[in-house]
Amino acid sequence: MAIQFGGLNLNEKENKSKPETVSEHIKCLIIGSGPAGYTAAIYAARANLKPVIIQGMQPGGQLTTTTEVENFPGYPQGVTGPVLMEDLKAQAERFGTEIRWGEVTSVDFSVSPKRIVVDESTVITADSVIISTGATAKYLGLEDEKKYSGSGVSACATCDGFFYRGLKVAVVGGGDTACEEASYLSGLAEKVYLIVRKDFLRASKAMQERVFRNPKIEVLFNHNTKSLYGDGLLEGANLIKNQGKPDEQEVKIEVQGFFLAIGHQPNSKVFADYIETDENGYIKTTHGTSKTNVKGVFAAGDIQDPVYKQAITAAGSGCMAALDAEKYLAELE
């Protein structure tokens, strides 16, 4: 019998807001399939936790959009991002990890076991959950950014800067990250343009001084990027100086690399009702562990790392999460 309250059928409301039938129970659920998720799966599977990975909207994570990776241990000749992720996936599957398509659309971490809804339809419960959904780099929103992705456009100077030795590059941003990346690239590139939309840098004074003292870095204040150009590979950028002002003018710079340093967006929104995050959305973990504020829920990779954001550090934290989950489950039993 349906319960009426204020003219609303509560049973109907519940049925529309979330599915009720639990399809299965999982010992260790891993949400996300980047280096952190796959590494966590390798360790969890070898510990007989029978992990299941929900891949998310971008199976393999950000590395699947990267061409050459030369700083991941074990690949002396380098490896492409997609191949690296396929190798990690195959290793996880070798030990019995089940990898599934799908996206986690809601969770309830107030109950034990944890309740997870996939694709708004499939409900599963899990004794332990490892969140490794990563962080998405922010882009300007230009169509050209997609066009030259992997062919000149990058959101990680430490990942891809090596390929621009002796070339001209541009970094977009005015904060500490942008200044750090410009400084890093100046040790590799012939010239670095720092494109800043305002008339000042938001970076710390020390970082600003470091940039201004560097003869290889030219700061372009009051500049916005209009478009990128090149025949197959990036050749340059069209900028607008003093946009919207009487003295507005177009400026063209020749660059072979275009690096975005305007921040990342952690993919933590779906967990926000239960998991503590910092002011930017990165999940908080207990120092030296992968533990979140919810028992049995762990976080690994870029979702909890606003500093390093490297594949190898993500993989290391994935290992930590699996070991923490293993210990938690042992104590639970």
C-alpha positions in Angstrom: 0.0 0.0 0.0 1.4 3.4 -0.9 1.9 5.9 1.9 0.5 9.4 1.2 2.1 12.5 2.7 1.1 16.0 1.6 -0.3 14.7 -1.6 2.9 12.9 -2.5 3.2 9.1 -2.8 6.4 8.4 -0.8 6.8 5.0 -2.4 6.8 6.5 -5.9 9.3 9.2 -4.8 11.7 6.5 -3.4 11.4 4.4 -6.5 12.2 7.4 -8.8 15.1 8.6 -6.6 17.0 5.3 -6.4 16.6 1.7 -7.4 15.9 -0.7 -4.5 17.1 -4.1 -5.6 20.6 -5.0 -4.8 22.1 -7.1 -7.6 25.2 -8.4 -5.8 27.6 -7.9 -3.0 31.3 -7.3 -3.5 34.2 -7.5 -1.1 36.4 -4.7 -2.6 35.0 -2.3 -5.1 37.3 0.1 -7.0 35.8 3.1 -8.6 38.0 4.4 -11.4 40.5 2.8 -13.7 43.7 5.0 -14.0 47.1 4.0 -12.6 45.8 4.2 -9.0 42.7 2.0 -9.7 44.6 -0.7 -11.7 47.5 -0.9 -9.1 45.0 -1.1 -6.3 43.3 -4.0 -8.2 46.6 -5.8 -8.7 47.3 -5.8 -5.0 43.8 -6.5 -3.9 43.4 -9.4 -6.3 46.7 -11.0 -5.1 45.3 -10.7 -1.6 42.2 -12.6 -2.7 39.9 -9.7 -2.2 38.2 -10.4 -5.5 38.2 -6.8 -6.6 35.8 -5.3 -9.1 36.6 -2.1 -11.0 33.9 0.2 -12.4 35.9 2.0 -15.1 34.0 5.3 -15.3 33.6 7.6 -18.3 37.2 7.5 -19.3 38.6 4.0 -19.0 42.3 4.1 -18.3 42.1 7.7 -17.0 44.0 10.8 -18.3 47.0 8.7 -19.6 44.9 7.4 -22.4 45.1 10.9 -24.0 48.9 11.1 -23.6 51.2 10.1 -26.4 54.6 9.2 -25.1 55.3 8.4 -21.5 59.0 8.3 -20.7 59.1 8.6 -16.9 57.2 5.5 -15.8 59.6 2.9 -14.4 60.0 -0.3 -16.4 59.8 1.2 -19.9 63.4 2.2 -20.8 62.4 3.1 -24.4 59.2 4.9 -23.3 55.6 3.8 -23.9 52.4 5.4 -25.1 49.8 6.3 -22.5 47.2 3.9 -24.0 49.6 1.0 -24.1 50.8 1.6 -20.5 47.2 1.5 -19.3 46.4 -1.6 -21.3 49.4 -3.3 -19.7 48.2 -2.3 -16.2 44.7 -3.5 -17.0 46.1 -6.9 -18.3 48.1 -7.3 -15.1 45.1 -6.6 -12.9 43.0 -9.1 -14.9 45.7 -11.7 -14.7 45.2 -12.0 -11.0 41.4 -12.1 -11.3 40.2 -8.5 -11.2 36.8 -8.1 -12.9 36.7 -4.9 -14.9 33.3 -3.5 -15.9 32.0 -0.7 -18.0 29.9 1.9 -16.2 29.8 5.0 -14.1 29.0 5.3 -10.5 26.1 7.8 -10.3 25.3 7.8 -6.6 26.5 6.2 -3.3 25.3 5.8 0.2 28.3 5.5 2.5 26.2 6.0 5.7 25.4 2.2 5.7 27.5 -0.9 6.0 28.0 -2.5 3.6 28.4 0.5 1.4 25.7 1.0 -1.2 26.7 2.0 -4.8 24.5 2.7 -7.8 26.0 2.2 -11.3 24.5 3.9 -14.3 21.5 5.0 -12.2 20.1 1.4 -12.4 22.4 -1.3 -11.0 22.7 -1.4 -7.2 25.6 -3.2 -5.5 26.9 -3.3 -2.0 30.6 -3.5 -1.0 32.5 -4.2 2.2 35.3 -1.8 1.1 35.5 0.9 -1.5 38.6 2.4 -3.1 37.9 5.7 -4.8 40.4 6.4 -7.7 38.3 8.7 -10.0 41.2 11.1 -10.5 41.0 14.8 -11.4 40.3 16.3 -14.8 42.5 19.1 -16.1 40.7 22.4 -16.8 40.8 23.6 -20.3 39.9 27.0 -21.9 37.1 25.4 -23.9 38.6 26.0 -27.3 37.8 23.5 -30.1 41.5 23.7 -31.1 42.5 22.2 -27.7 40.8 19.0 -28.8 42.2 19.2 -32.3 45.9 19.5 -31.1 45.6 17.2 -28.0 48.6 15.0 -28.1 50.0 17.1 -31.0 51.1 20.2 -29.0 48.5 20.7 -26.3 49.1 19.3 -22.9 48.0 19.8 -19.3 51.1 18.4 -17.7 54.5 20.0 -18.3 56.4 17.5 -16.2 54.8 14.7 -18.2 55.3 16.1 -21.7 57.8 18.9 -21.5 60.7 16.6 -22.5 59.3 16.5 -26.0 59.7 20.2 -26.5 63.4 20.5 -25.9 64.8 23.5 -27.9 61.3 24.6 -29.1 59.1 27.5 -28.2 56.2 26.8 -25.8 53.4 28.7 -24.0 51.9 28.2 -20.6 48.4 29.5 -19.7 47.8 30.6 -16.2 48.9 33.0 -13.5 49.1 31.0 -10.3 51.9 29.0 -8.6 51.3 26.0 -10.9 51.6 28.0 -14.1 54.8 29.7 -12.8 56.3 26.4 -11.7 55.5 24.8 -15.1 56.9 27.8 -17.0 60.1 27.6 -14.9 60.4 23.9 -15.4 59.9 24.2 -19.2 62.5 27.0 -19.4 65.1 24.4 -18.6 64.1 22.5 -21.7 62.6 24.9 -24.2 64.2 27.7 -26.2 61.5 30.2 -25.1 58.5 30.1 -22.8 55.5 32.5 -23.1 53.4 32.8 -19.9 49.9 33.8 -21.0 48.1 35.7 -18.2 44.6 37.0 -18.7 44.9 39.6 -15.9 47.5 42.3 -15.4 49.1 40.5 -12.4 50.3 37.1 -11.3 48.4 35.3 -8.5 51.5 33.2 -7.6 53.5 33.7 -4.5 56.1 36.5 -4.4 58.9 34.1 -4.4 57.5 32.3 -7.5 56.9 35.6 -9.3 60.5 36.7 -8.7 61.7 33.4 -10.1 59.7 33.9 -13.3 60.7 37.6 -13.8 64.4 36.8 -13.3 64.3 34.0 -15.9 65.5 35.4 -19.3 63.7 32.6 -21.2 60.3 33.4 -19.8 58.2 36.3 -21.3 55.1 37.1 -19.4 52.2 38.3 -21.6 49.8 40.1 -19.2 46.2 40.9 -20.3 46.3 38.3 -23.0 43.5 35.7 -23.8 43.9 32.8 -26.2 41.6 33.1 -29.2 42.7 30.0 -31.2 45.5 27.7 -32.1 46.8 26.9 -35.5 49.1 24.4 -37.3 49.1 21.8 -40.1 48.7 18.6 -38.2 51.0 19.7 -35.4 50.7 22.8 -33.4 52.6 25.8 -34.8 51.3 28.8 -32.9 48.5 30.6 -31.0 46.4 33.6 -31.8 45.9 35.8 -28.7 43.9 38.9 -27.9 45.6 41.6 -25.9 43.4 43.9 -23.7 40.2 42.1 -24.7 37.2 44.3 -24.6 39.2 47.5 -24.3 39.6 50.4 -26.8 43.2 49.3 -27.5 42.3 45.6 -28.1 44.5 43.9 -30.6 45.3 40.5 -31.9 48.8 39.0 -31.3 50.2 35.9 -32.9 53.0 33.8 -31.2 54.8 30.9 -32.7 54.8 27.9 -30.3 55.1 24.2 -30.7 53.8 23.4 -27.3 50.7 24.8 -25.5 50.4 23.9 -21.8 47.3 24.5 -19.7 48.0 25.3 -16.0 44.7 26.7 -14.9 43.9 23.9 -12.4 42.3 20.6 -12.1 38.8 19.5 -11.1 38.7 16.5 -8.8 36.0 14.0 -9.8 34.6 13.8 -6.3 31.2 15.3 -6.6 29.3 12.0 -6.4 30.9 11.4 -3.0 30.5 14.9 -1.6 27.6 14.0 0.8 29.8 11.6 2.7 33.5 12.1 2.1 35.4 15.1 3.4 37.3 17.1 0.8 39.4 20.3 0.8 38.1 23.6 -0.6 39.0 22.5 -4.1 37.3 19.1 -3.9 40.3 16.9 -3.3 39.5 14.0 -1.0 41.1 14.3 2.4 43.0 11.2 3.7 44.6 10.5 7.0 48.3 11.4 6.8 50.4 8.5 5.6 47.4 6.4 4.7 44.6 6.2 2.1 41.9 6.3 4.7 39.0 8.8 4.3 36.7 10.0 7.1 34.4 7.0 6.4 35.5 3.6 7.6 36.0 1.2 4.8 36.3 3.9 2.1 39.8 4.7 0.8 41.1 7.2 -1.8 44.0 6.9 -4.2 45.6 8.8 -7.1 44.9 12.3 -8.2 41.5 12.4 -6.5 43.4 12.9 -3.2 46.7 14.4 -4.6 46.6 18.2 -5.4 50.4 18.3 -5.5 52.3 15.7 -7.5 49.7 14.4 -10.0 52.0 11.8 -11.6 51.2 8.3 -12.8 53.8 6.8 -10.6 52.6 8.5 -7.4 49.0 7.5 -8.3 50.1 3.9 -8.7 51.9 4.1 -5.3 48.9 5.4 -3.6 46.8 2.7 -5.3 49.1 0.1 -3.6 48.5 1.8 -0.2 44.8 1.8 -0.7 44.7 -1.9 -1.4 46.9 -2.7 1.6 44.7 -0.5 3.8 41.6 -2.2 2.5 43.0 -5.6 3.1 43.8 -4.7 6.7 40.4 -3.2 7.2 38.6 -6.3 5.9 40.7 -8.6 8.0 39.8 -6.6 11.1 36.2 -6.6 10.0 36.1 -10.4 9.8 
